């Protein structure tokens, strides 16, 4: 099944996927904020959007609980 996500959403998915693979745990929203040089509300809205679209799951209120629900083949390369 081919998922449809925007280029920006793909960049966030790739960051979450590869950050988790490298560090052994998911990124915090602050990690994404620093990497993408955006504001905390921007990151939070993207996380909510990715969750709503079924690309990730997380446990609200629990830090570092983001999990990508796509296979490795469906995640774009991290640029």
C-alpha positions as CSV (number, residue, x, y, z in Angstrom):
1,X,0.0,0.0,0.0
2,X,1.5,3.3,-1.1
3,X,0.9,6.1,1.4
4,X,0.4,9.7,0.3
5,X,2.2,12.3,2.3
6,X,3.5,15.7,1.5
7,X,7.2,16.4,1.0
8,X,7.4,18.1,4.4
9,X,5.6,15.3,6.1
10,X,8.0,12.8,4.5
11,X,11.0,14.8,5.9
12,X,9.5,14.5,9.4
13,X,8.8,10.8,9.0
14,X,12.3,10.2,7.8
15,X,13.8,12.2,10.7
16,X,11.7,10.2,13.2
17,X,12.5,6.9,11.6
18,X,16.2,7.4,11.4
19,X,16.6,9.2,14.7
20,X,14.9,6.2,16.3
21,X,17.2,3.8,14.4
22,X,20.4,5.6,15.4
23,X,19.6,6.5,19.0
24,X,17.4,3.5,20.0
25,X,14.6,5.7,21.1
26,X,12.3,8.2,19.3
27,X,13.0,11.9,19.1
28,X,11.3,14.4,21.4
29,X,9.5,17.3,19.8
30,X,12.4,19.5,20.9
31,X,14.8,17.4,18.8
32,X,12.6,17.9,15.7
33,X,12.3,21.6,16.5
34,X,16.1,21.9,16.6
35,X,16.7,19.9,13.5
36,X,14.1,21.6,11.3
37,X,14.6,25.1,12.9
38,X,10.9,25.7,13.5
39,X,8.8,26.7,16.5
40,X,7.4,24.3,19.1
41,X,3.8,24.8,17.8
42,X,4.9,23.9,14.2
43,X,6.4,20.7,15.4
44,X,3.4,19.8,17.5
45,X,1.0,20.5,14.7
46,X,3.0,18.3,12.3
47,X,3.0,15.4,14.9
48,X,-0.7,15.7,15.3
49,X,-1.2,15.7,11.5
50,X,1.1,12.7,11.0
51,X,-0.8,10.9,13.8
52,X,-4.2,11.8,12.4
53,X,-3.2,10.6,8.9
54,X,-2.1,7.2,10.3
55,X,1.6,7.6,9.6
56,X,2.7,7.5,13.3
57,X,1.3,6.6,16.6
58,X,2.2,8.0,20.0
59,X,1.1,8.0,23.6
60,X,-0.2,11.5,24.5
61,X,1.6,12.9,27.5
62,X,4.4,10.3,27.4
63,X,7.7,11.7,26.2
64,X,9.5,10.0,23.3
65,X,6.6,7.7,22.4
66,X,6.4,8.4,18.7
67,X,6.5,5.3,16.4
68,X,6.5,5.4,12.6
69,X,3.8,3.0,11.3
70,X,5.3,2.8,7.8
71,X,7.7,0.1,6.6
72,X,11.3,1.1,5.9
73,X,10.5,1.0,2.1
74,X,7.7,3.6,2.5
75,X,9.9,6.1,4.5
76,X,11.8,8.5,2.3
77,X,15.5,9.0,2.6
78,X,16.6,11.6,5.2
79,X,18.1,14.6,3.3
